[in-house]
């Protein structure tokens, strides 16, 4: 018995933590904080 839906895509097939990681990655964020941190931009008078 074959369904007419075809092969499920990744977004239809993932569940749980894997789905949360995929959704964060789609938003362009870093799900595991593995990327280099963005440069800290502080005013000159607050340093030290």
C-alpha positions as a Markdown table, in Angstrom:
| # | Residue | x | y | z |
|---|---|---|---|---|
| 1 | Unk | 0.0 | 0.0 | 0.0 |
| 2 | Unk | 1.6 | 3.3 | -1.1 |
| 3 | Unk | 0.4 | 6.7 | -0.1 |
| 4 | Unk | 0.3 | 9.5 | -2.6 |
| 5 | Unk | 2.1 | 12.0 | -0.4 |
| 6 | Unk | 5.6 | 11.3 | -1.8 |
| 7 | Unk | 8.8 | 11.4 | 0.2 |
| 8 | Unk | 8.5 | 13.5 | 3.4 |
| 9 | Unk | 10.9 | 16.5 | 3.6 |
| 10 | Unk | 13.1 | 17.1 | 6.6 |
| 11 | Unk | 10.8 | 19.8 | 8.1 |
| 12 | Unk | 7.9 | 17.3 | 8.0 |
| 13 | Unk | 10.0 | 14.4 | 9.4 |
| 14 | Unk | 12.0 | 15.8 | 12.3 |
| 15 | Unk | 10.7 | 15.8 | 15.9 |
| 16 | Unk | 11.9 | 16.8 | 19.4 |
| 17 | Unk | 15.3 | 18.4 | 19.9 |
| 18 | Unk | 16.3 | 17.9 | 16.3 |
| 19 | Unk | 13.3 | 20.0 | 15.2 |
| 20 | Unk | 14.2 | 22.8 | 17.6 |
| 21 | Unk | 17.8 | 22.8 | 16.4 |
| 22 | Unk | 16.6 | 22.9 | 12.7 |
| 23 | Unk | 14.2 | 25.8 | 13.5 |
| 24 | Unk | 17.0 | 27.9 | 15.1 |
| 25 | Unk | 19.4 | 27.1 | 12.2 |
| 26 | Unk | 16.7 | 28.3 | 9.7 |
| 27 | Unk | 16.5 | 31.6 | 11.6 |
| 28 | Unk | 20.2 | 32.1 | 11.1 |
| 29 | Unk | 21.1 | 31.6 | 14.7 |
| 30 | Unk | 23.7 | 29.3 | 16.2 |
| 31 | Unk | 21.9 | 26.5 | 18.0 |
| 32 | Unk | 25.0 | 25.2 | 19.8 |
| 33 | Unk | 26.9 | 28.5 | 20.3 |
| 34 | Unk | 29.8 | 27.2 | 18.2 |
| 35 | Unk | 30.4 | 30.3 | 16.1 |
| 36 | Unk | 32.8 | 33.0 | 17.1 |
| 37 | Unk | 31.2 | 35.6 | 19.4 |
| 38 | Unk | 30.4 | 38.9 | 17.9 |
| 39 | Unk | 32.7 | 41.8 | 18.6 |
| 40 | Unk | 31.9 | 43.7 | 21.8 |
| 41 | Unk | 31.1 | 47.3 | 21.0 |
| 42 | Unk | 31.6 | 49.4 | 24.2 |
| 43 | Unk | 32.0 | 53.1 | 24.4 |
| 44 | Unk | 35.7 | 54.1 | 24.9 |
| 45 | Unk | 35.1 | 55.6 | 28.3 |
| 46 | Unk | 33.7 | 52.4 | 29.8 |
| 47 | Unk | 36.7 | 50.2 | 29.1 |
| 48 | Unk | 38.9 | 49.5 | 32.2 |
